[in-house]
């Protein structure tokens, strides 16, 4: 089974400052088509999860450009260039190459 | 607009059964892999099962294999999860989701969830 490990698990942030979340996979997520099957989801308080990033670096429709995804193989990063108050919630990485597996989640809150 | 509406949750005794349904609208169900994902109270997300567009392939997390069955009826725009031999640890909000991978540029949509509580 593919294990997804996120860090940190808790991230206090200051509005206007950048933030970064790391996600590591126990196996490579690089498909033979050249894409990495790694997604990022955000679950805002009291809501269902919403897709932010798919295929490691592609922003989903309607997602602000302050969100960006990078990485390849087993190491991935989600970056928020300037955090806004509405970005609070739990961020999950998810691998989609072998069935599906989520990371433990990273709780982002305002300092 | 893509909409996914789950139903069928409730309180069930250990060892009992429950069937969840997910009504899909705003897209052609037969074009997408579909999944069930659960979230135990205060915990993270756990993928449960997924099913190919035509129902020919199904995959499950180890903890539900042999107890849960995912199915779909594309003509009725519906996804199902039959849950048997339920255990306390199956207590969770269950979400249906359209193509979690979103690899085709569309997908990653979730319903609002339905709560399943397994308790005597």
Interface residues (C-beta under 8 A of the other chain):
Chain A: X1 X35 X37 X39 X41 X43 X48 X49 X50 X51 X54 X55 X58 X60 X90 X92 X94 X96 X99 X100 X101 X102 X103 X104 X105
Chain B: X35 X37 X44 X45 X46 X47 X50 X59 X61 X62 X95 X100 X101 X102 X103 X105 X107 X108 X109 X110 X111 X112 X113
